Amino acid sequence: MLTLSVMLGIVQIIAASHTESLQRGYRWTASPRDEQVEPLRGVAGRLNRALRNFVETFPLFAAVVLVAHVTDTHNALTEWGARLYFWGRVVYVLLYAAGVPLVRSLVWNVATIGIVLIVGALLLS
């Protein structure tokens, strides 16, 4: 699931970058980007915010997964935690891109619970 989560991050980077370039124009993309710009709107803004959120949560997920691996802590909690994180993040970015409120926040909690489950497995081992 760690590798799949890295791949998800790469897809999010590409999607956010591409939609931003479409909104701002490729001339801006190729520029040094020194000037102030308007905030991104619509899908481009939502994908950018979803990416920022991924960047906030992924280091925590990666850290606990790597600690679980190094300490040979592999059980149902770590497996479910990793799956909840990955699939929660997949659904989260899709809901965010579509502009779905509330449910998106609930799904964010699913991914976060995944991290908590792995932490719990580490504490119980």
N, C-alpha and C positions, 0 to 999 in steps of 0.2 A: 504494500500500500504506500510505502514511502516513495518508491519509484513512480508509481502512478500519480501521487500527489505532486511530485516534481514536474511530471509531464503536464498536469493540470495547470500548474503555475506558469509553465512556458506558453501554454495555449492562452491563458489569461493575459500574459504580457503581449503576445502577438495581437490578440483581439483588441485590447485597450489601445495599443499603439496604432493599429490600423484605423480604428474608428476615430481616434484623435486626429490622425493625419487627414482623414476624409473631411472632418469638420474644419480643421484649421488650414488645410491646403498643403500640398507637398512642397511648396515654396517655404512655408514655415518649418516643415519637417527638416529641410536641408539647411535651414538658417542656424546661426549660433544661439538663437532663442534668448537673446538678451532683453528684449522688450516685454513689458507686462501684457498679458493677454486676458481676454474674457474667460470666465469659468466655462468648462465644458458643459454642454447641455445634452439632454436626452440620453440615448443609449451610450454615447461616448462618455458622458459624465458618469453614468451608472457603472459601466465597465471599469472605468478608472478608479472609482470608489471601491468596487468589489476587489480589484487588484490590490489596492492599499490595505484592505481588510485581510486579504490572503497573506500579504507580507507581514502583517501583525501577528497572525496566528500560526503560520507555517513554522517559524523557528521553534516555537513551543512544542509543536507536534513532532518535528524532526528530532529535537533534543530528547523527548521522552521515548521515542521509538529507538533511537540509538542507545540510550541507557538500558532499555529493556533488552536489546540485542547483546550488548556488552556483558550484562549481568545474567544472561541466559534466562530471562523472565519471559517465557512464552506460555500463555494460557488463554482461556476463553475471554478474560477481561482485556488482554492486550489485542487479541484478534478482533473482538467486537469494537473496541475503542478505535482501532485503526480503520476499520470498515466504516464506522459511523462518521469519523472525521472526513475521510475521502468522499464518500457518497453525499454527506451533508454539504461539503464544499461544492461538489458538482451541482447539486440542486440549488444551492444558495446563489451561485453565479448566474444560473439560468433564470431564477426568479428575479434577481436584481436587474439583470439585463432587460427583462420583460417589464420591469416597473411594478412588480407585485408587492404591495406593502403587507405588513403584519406577518403573513405566512413566511416571508423571507426571514424575518427576525426569529421566528420560531425554529426555522431550519438552521439558522446560525447557532442556536442553542444545541441542536443535535450534534453538530460538528464539535462544539465546545465540550459537550458531555463525552464525546469520544476521547478527547485529550484527558479529561478527568478520569475516565476509566483506566487509561494506561497508567496515569499517576497512581491511582488506587492499587493497581496490580503491583507496581513497584514498591509501594509502601507495605503491602501485605506479604511481599516475598522475603 
